[in-house]
Amino acid sequence: MSRPPPTAGAGTWGLVIGAFVVLAVTTGVNASRGLLLSPINTATGLGIATISFAAAVGALMWGAWQPVFGALADRYGAAIVIALGALLLAFGCALVPNTPSALGLVFSMGIVSAAGSAAGSMSVLMGAIGQRVPPDKRGLASGVVNAGGSTGQLVFTPIVAAAIAAYGWVSAMYGLALVALATLPLALWFKQRPAAPGVAGAGASTSVAGAANLRAALREATGSANYWYLMGGFFVCGFHIWFLMTHMPGVIALCGLPPALAGTSLGVIGLFNIAGSILAGLAAQRWPMKNLLSLLYASRGVGVALFLMAPKTELTILVFSAWMGMTFLATVPPTVGLVGKLFGTRYLATLFGVTLFAHQVGGFFGAWFGGLAVEATGSYDWMWYADMALAVFAALINLPIREPRAPRLAPA
């Protein structure tokens, strides 16, 4: 006997909007950290490489917390995890100005804030949505939620840049803490319990979708070459994203362009990623997701190559930001879709959380190596070369994935 797939009602789409808002806040706070590097360095004299390392630890720990909070959400429901995340994120933001040392920044920015943003981020939110949306609508729902992250970046980065200029970085951090607290009531929207173990995704493996426990699901997924191919590409995605989020203001400064352009650039990335995320979600419902991922990664490499050849003007920065924005987090809907399609949705929050950890291992190296490169060579050239090489690798490694064709439900 099979359990019918979930149907998307008005309440489900209301939950999608709630997830959109929560992700907008957590991503907006993360995206603003690149704007803080120079002000914190000026105030503390710690050095860009040291502060970049704290940001890199934050990227890594954000990923490390994802499967942990994903497993908690799968076991106890997303509401309590999202509420805990709001409290931790607010506390971490408020703690940053009060821990002006290398170790203090690693703790406040790299551990506490990272934990808070992870608890209200993709693995928990995508897992909650994936368990409640039917397979034929899952790509679009994931794209809409993912666009929340882009919206947060679009809205937060110019506001935070303006707040830093007008009131200083300390006041900006306290403001971010208050915004994080404002997401607490949204946790109540997610009080519905997780889906029953018998609900599977389209084309899901019967043994995983119907797994009686999380350990069996993890064992099945990590034993699949498809899962490792997916994580290899997502590692590259993290390297690209966190390098840009952390060091785009530094790139702009080295080009001799106005500092205010940094906030605008990050905002443009967010704006175009709204369109990119939704289009990727729609495309994931029509085309093979592995091919879509390969195309997205390849287009990043082309974008970096064109940027390096172009004159470094304000227009060039904005066009490059728009290009990268179209693919920035557009990889998430097809990645979520493939995890659900291959392994079912019962433990989607955990299994996608593990892929996000791979993403953030890449993010750690992207954020940290960017700081090391600019201190050692005075430019980011070698980071751009690494970006292009990794884009080719990610485009190729997704092609061998064996994507199921027909939906299949596991026994209830």
C-alpha positions in Angstrom: 0.0 0.0 0.0 1.3 3.4 -0.9 0.7 6.7 0.7 -0.5 9.4 -1.7 1.9 12.3 -2.3 1.2 15.6 -0.5 -0.9 18.2 -2.2 -0.2 21.9 -2.3 -2.9 23.9 -0.6 -3.2 27.5 0.5 -1.7 26.7 3.9 1.3 25.1 2.2 2.0 28.2 0.1 1.6 30.3 3.2 4.4 28.2 4.7 6.5 28.8 1.6 6.1 32.6 2.1 7.1 32.2 5.8 10.2 30.3 4.7 10.9 33.0 2.2 11.0 35.6 4.9 13.1 33.6 7.4 15.7 32.9 4.7 15.7 36.5 3.6 16.8 37.5 7.1 19.4 34.8 7.7 20.9 35.3 4.2 20.8 39.0 4.5 22.8 38.9 7.7 25.3 36.6 6.1 25.6 38.6 2.9 26.4 41.8 5.0 29.5 40.4 6.6 31.7 41.3 3.7 30.8 45.0 4.3 32.2 44.6 7.9 35.7 43.4 7.1 37.2 46.9 6.5 35.4 48.7 9.3 36.3 45.9 11.8 39.9 46.0 10.6 40.1 49.8 11.0 38.7 49.5 14.5 40.8 46.6 15.7 43.9 46.4 13.4 43.6 42.7 13.3 44.3 42.5 9.5 42.1 41.4 6.6 43.5 37.8 6.6 42.6 37.3 10.3 39.1 38.8 10.0 38.6 36.8 6.7 39.5 33.6 8.7 36.8 34.4 11.2 34.3 34.8 8.4 35.6 31.6 6.8 35.1 29.7 10.1 31.5 31.1 10.0 31.0 29.8 6.5 32.4 26.3 7.5 30.3 26.2 10.8 27.2 27.4 9.0 27.6 24.2 6.9 28.5 22.0 9.8 25.4 23.0 11.7 23.1 22.3 8.7 22.8 18.5 9.1 22.6 18.9 12.9 19.7 21.3 12.7 18.2 19.4 9.8 18.2 16.2 11.9 16.6 18.0 14.8 13.9 19.4 12.5 13.3 16.0 11.0 12.9 14.6 14.5 11.1 17.4 16.4 9.7 19.7 13.7 11.1 22.9 12.2 9.4 25.4 14.5 11.6 24.9 17.6 14.8 24.9 15.4 13.8 28.1 13.7 13.0 29.8 17.0 16.4 28.7 18.4 18.1 30.0 15.3 16.5 33.5 15.7 17.8 33.7 19.3 21.3 32.5 18.4 21.6 34.8 15.4 20.6 37.9 17.4 23.0 37.0 20.2 25.8 36.4 17.8 25.3 39.7 16.0 25.2 41.6 19.3 28.3 39.8 20.5 30.5 40.8 17.6 31.2 44.4 18.7 32.0 43.1 22.2 34.6 40.6 21.2 37.2 42.7 19.3 39.9 40.0 19.2 40.8 37.2 16.7 39.5 34.5 19.0 36.5 36.6 20.0 35.5 37.1 16.3 35.9 33.4 15.6 33.5 32.7 18.5 30.9 35.4 17.8 30.9 35.5 14.0 32.3 32.1 13.3 30.3 29.9 15.8 27.3 31.6 17.4 26.1 33.7 14.5 26.8 30.8 12.1 24.7 28.4 14.2 21.8 30.9 14.3 21.8 31.5 10.6 22.1 27.7 9.9 19.0 26.9 12.1 16.9 29.3 10.0 18.5 28.4 6.7 18.1 26.1 3.7 18.3 22.6 5.1 15.6 23.2 7.7 13.4 25.4 5.4 13.8 23.3 2.3 13.2 20.1 4.3 10.0 21.5 5.7 8.7 22.7 2.3 9.8 19.5 0.5 7.8 17.3 2.9 4.6 19.3 2.3 4.7 20.1 -1.5 3.9 17.5 -4.2 6.8 16.4 -6.4 5.5 18.3 -9.5 5.5 21.6 -7.5 8.6 21.1 -5.5 11.0 22.8 -7.9 8.9 25.9 -8.0 8.4 26.0 -4.2 12.1 25.6 -3.7 12.8 28.4 -6.2 10.4 30.7 -4.4 12.0 30.0 -0.9 15.5 30.3 -2.4 14.5 33.7 -3.8 14.0 34.8 -0.2 17.8 34.5 0.3 18.3 36.7 -2.8 15.8 39.2 -1.5 17.5 39.4 1.8 20.8 40.1 0.1 19.1 42.7 -2.1 17.5 44.5 0.8 20.1 44.1 3.5 23.4 44.9 1.9 22.6 48.5 0.7 20.9 49.3 4.1 23.7 47.9 6.1 26.3 49.7 4.0 24.3 53.0 4.5 24.0 52.2 8.3 27.8 51.7 8.6 28.5 54.9 6.8 25.9 56.9 8.9 26.1 55.3 12.4 29.2 53.0 12.4 29.5 49.3 12.2 28.7 48.7 15.9 25.2 50.2 15.5 24.7 48.2 12.3 25.4 45.0 14.1 22.9 45.8 16.9 20.4 46.6 14.2 20.9 43.2 12.6 20.4 41.6 16.0 17.0 43.2 16.3 16.0 42.1 12.8 16.9 38.5 13.7 14.7 38.6 16.8 11.8 39.8 14.6 11.7 36.4 12.9 10.7 34.6 16.1 6.9 34.7 15.5 7.4 33.1 12.1 8.6 29.9 13.8 4.9 29.3 14.8 4.0 28.8 11.2 6.1 25.7 11.1 4.5 23.8 14.1 3.1 21.1 11.8 4.9 17.8 12.4 7.2 16.3 9.8 5.8 14.1 7.1 5.4 10.4 7.8 8.3 8.1 6.9 6.3 6.6 4.0 6.1 9.8 2.0 8.7 9.6 -0.7 9.9 11.9 -3.4 9.7 11.5 -7.1 11.8 8.6 -8.2 13.1 8.1 -4.7 14.9 5.0 -3.6 12.5 2.8 -1.8 14.9 1.9 0.9 15.7 5.5 1.8 12.3 7.0 1.4 10.8 4.3 3.7 13.8 4.1 6.0 12.8 3.5 9.6 15.7 5.7 10.9 18.0 8.4 10.0 21.1 6.3 10.1 19.8 4.0 7.4 19.0 7.0 5.2 22.5 8.5 5.6 24.1 5.1 4.9 22.1 4.7 1.7 22.8 8.2 0.5 26.5 8.3 1.3 26.9 4.9 -0.5 25.6 6.4 -3.7 28.1 7.9 -6.2 25.3 10.3 -7.3 25.3 11.9 -3.9 29.1 12.5 -4.0 28.9 14.0 -7.5 26.2 16.4 -6.2 28.3 17.4 -3.2 31.4 17.9 -5.4 29.6 20.5 -7.5 28.1 22.1 -4.4 31.5 22.4 -2.8 32.5 24.6 -5.8 29.3 26.6 -5.4 30.2 27.5 -1.9 33.7 28.5 -2.9 32.3 30.9 -5.5 29.6 32.4 -3.3 31.6 33.0 -0.2 34.5 34.5 -2.0 32.2 37.0 -3.7 30.2 37.8 -0.5 33.3 38.2 1.6 35.7 39.9 -0.8 33.6 41.8 -3.5 34.0 45.0 -1.5 37.8 44.5 -1.5 37.8 43.8 -5.3 35.9 47.1 -5.8 38.4 49.0 -3.6 41.4 47.6 -5.5 39.7 48.8 -8.8 39.7 52.3 -7.3 36.0 52.6 -7.4 33.7 54.3 -4.8 33.2 52.2 -1.6 29.4 52.7 -1.9 29.5 50.5 -5.0 30.1 47.5 -2.8 26.7 47.6 -1.2 25.1 48.2 -4.6 27.0 45.3 -6.2 25.9 42.8 -3.5 22.4 44.2 -3.8 22.4 43.6 -7.6 23.6 40.1 -7.1 20.6 39.5 -4.8 18.2 41.2 -7.2 19.2 39.1 -10.2 19.3 35.9 -8.1 15.6 36.3 -7.3 14.9 35.8 -11.0 17.6 33.2 -11.3 16.3 31.2 -8.4 12.7 31.2 -9.6 13.7 30.4 -13.2 15.9 27.6 -12.0 13.0 26.2 -10.0 10.8 26.2 -13.0 13.5 24.7 -15.2 14.0 22.0 -12.7 10.5 20.8 -13.3 11.0 20.5 -17.0 14.6 19.6 -17.7 17.1 17.1 -16.2 18.4 18.8 -13.1 22.0 17.5 -13.5 22.2 19.2 -16.9 20.8 22.4 -15.4 23.4 22.4 -12.7 26.2 21.8 -15.2 25.0 24.8 -17.3 24.8 27.0 -14.2 28.4 26.2 -13.1 29.8 26.6 -16.6 28.1 30.0 -17.0 29.9 31.2 -13.8 33.3 30.4 -15.3 32.4 32.3 -18.5 31.3 35.3 -16.4 34.6 35.4 -14.5 36.6 35.2 -17.7 34.7 38.1 -19.3 35.1 40.1 -16.1 38.8 39.7 -16.1 39.1 40.9 -19.8 36.8 43.9 -19.3 37.8 47.4 -18.2 37.1 47.8 -14.4 34.4 50.5 -14.4 31.2 50.9 -12.3 29.2 49.5 -15.2 31.5 46.5 -15.5 31.0 45.7 -11.8 27.3 46.0 -12.0 27.0 43.8 -15.2 29.3 41.2 -13.6 27.2 41.3 -10.4 24.0 40.8 -12.5 25.6 37.9 -14.4 26.8 36.1 -11.2 23.5 36.9 -9.5 21.5 34.9 -12.1 23.4 31.8 -10.9 24.4 32.7 -7.4 21.9 30.5 -5.5 20.1 29.2 -8.5 21.9 25.9 -7.9 19.8 25.3 -4.8 16.4 24.3 -6.4 17.9 21.6 -8.7 20.2 20.4 -5.9 17.3 20.1 -3.5 15.2 18.5 -6.2 17.8 15.9 -7.0 18.3 15.0 -3.3 14.5 14.5 -3.0 14.3 12.7 -6.3 17.1 10.3 -5.5 16.5 9.7 -1.8 13.0 10.8 -0.9 11.8 13.6 1.4 11.4 12.0 4.8 15.0 13.0 5.7 15.4 15.7 3.2 16.4 18.3 5.8 19.3 16.1 7.0 20.4 14.8 3.6 20.3 18.3 2.0 22.1 19.6 5.2 25.0 17.3 4.5 25.3 18.6 0.9 25.2 22.1 2.4 28.1 21.2 4.6 30.1 20.3 1.5 29.0 23.7 0.1 30.3 25.5 3.2 33.6 23.6 3.2 34.1 25.2 -0.2 32.9 28.5 1.3 35.5 28.3 4.0 38.3 28.1 1.5 36.7 30.8 -0.7 36.5 33.3 2.1 39.8 32.5 3.7 42.0 32.1 0.6 40.6 35.4 -0.7 42.1 37.1 2.3 45.4 35.2 2.0 45.7 36.0 -1.7 45.2 39.7 -1.4 47.7 40.0 1.5 50.3 37.9 -0.3 50.0 39.3 -3.8 48.1 42.6 -3.5 45.4 41.3 -5.9 42.7 38.7 -6.3 43.9 37.4 -9.6 44.7 33.9 -8.4 41.3 33.6 -6.8 39.7 34.4 -10.1 41.8 31.7 -11.9 40.7 29.2 -9.2 37.1 30.3 -9.7 37.3 29.4 -13.4 39.0 26.1 -13.0 36.5 25.0 -10.3 33.6 26.1 -12.5 34.8 23.7 -15.2 35.2 20.9 -12.6 31.7 21.5 -11.2 30.1 21.5 -14.7 31.7 18.2 -15.5 31.1 16.3 -12.2 27.4 16.7 -12.4 27.0 15.0 -15.8 27.5 11.4 -14.6 24.6 11.7 -12.1 22.0 9.1 -12.9 18.8 11.1 -12.4 15.6 9.0 -12.1 12.9 9.6 -14.7 9.6 8.3 -13.2 8.1 9.2 -9.8 7.9 6.4 -7.4 6.4 6.2 -3.9 7.8 4.1 -1.1 5.6 1.8 0.9 3.9 3.6 3.8 
